[in-house]
Amino acid sequence: MNEALIEKVVKEFIDEMRNTESLQKVEVKESIAKDSIEIPLETSARHVHLSKEDLEFLFGDSEELGVRKKLSQPGQFQYDERVNLIGPKGNINNVAILGPARSQSQVEISYTDARTLGVQPPLKDSGDLEGSVGIIISTGKKALNLSKGVIVAKRHIHMTEEDARKLGVKNGQEVSVKIKSRRPAILEGVLIRVSDNYSFSMHIDHDEGNATAYLPGTKAEIVK
Amino acid sequence: MNEALIEKVVKEFIDEMRNTESLQKVEVKESIAKDSIEIPLETSARHVHLSKEDLEFLFGDSEELGVRKKLSQPGQFQYDERVNLIGPKGNINNVAILGPARSQSQVEISYTDARTLGVQPPLKDSGDLEGSVGIIISTGKKALNLSKGVIVAKRHIHMTEEDARKLGVKNGQEVSVKIKSRRPAILEGVLIRVSDNYSFSMHIDHDEGNATAYLPGTKAEIVK
């Protein structure tokens, strides 16, 4: 073997190993940085969003409806009034109405609720009612025949542009999220929703909450 | 540099790299082999196991009880009779009783059911009733005051010794399992239960089933 050539090869090899090692270190560090951001986790109970038209059909003047409480997302609130969902197999009473009024009425339920009511809603992003199913919404005094609007909402994370930058994610992206509970799981296909009107929070429904033994304060972390 | 020494170092290094590479190949192959075994997945509805004594307290002679259907696990069956669960906040009627009779009565419910009933059961392996809570079990004609026995059952996989060998797992081990559905998740802490009396099947409750949009035929795979 030629001594100069061997020396060259060994040096190149050592350089390459060192570079690989340092690259690996960087990757590990980035991964730790992302993982160390804990996401506040909330469970969403079944609820109804109503259009102004539907709200006034059920309750009359929508300006006179009272606000029960503000929600964690800025500008969102829960009305004092509640409604009943009437399905072909069963009813669910005392369901919250969230405001402000939207352009289309939308009913967000869990698969457990869907079985109780006897409806087959699709799994959709909030606002996307393509393929959604109908339901009767009743106040006890008036009933609204909604021909579409019932969905099971996809789990998602609300965040600001700054949160998205810190986490290295983009609006519309889907990520996997570890739920750090005593019944831990990695939920896949979690939708990232970015707007400077949002407060940093992950939303899952009660099925997902119960499946992971969610308790208030349970934390979540993006794992990829 | 000494030419002989360099040659020796380079050769040793190349040998080591080759060994590492071949080890990695073996690991990858094993990993693929494990991942390619699909586990049949079943959801367990809420149900009751009764001791012979409790069965006879509620129904009289247990020998005269009818069998409604056999279950997937060999020797296990569901009785014709059903019971009602009576809790401090609500009742759940028409709950299945599984046989044969056990040494201790045990009530397996979901966290959704626990909320309906108003009880706080622990998350436990079937048969481990330490820390479990009480409930009233009623036939409508007779009521049994169970002082303990209510649990949320930990998700688990039943398998034979041969299945365990193929999958490279042991009785009592916990694994992570990917649920391959349209709402995919990796469920962690899934208990391996090995017995040659078992049929190969993973059991999750209805909360876990709904959280992953389980449908009959949904498959699962051990991911680590």
Interface residues (C-beta under 8 A of the other chain):
Chain A: M1 E3 I6 E7 V9 V10 F13 S110 Y111 T112 L123 V152 S176 R182 R183 P184 A185 I186 L187 E188 G189 H206 D207 E208 N210 A211 T212 A213
Chain B: M1 E3 I6 E7 V9 V10 F13 S110 Y111 T112 L123 V152 S176 R182 R183 P184 A185 I186 L187 E188 G189 H206 D207 E208 N210 A211 T212 A213
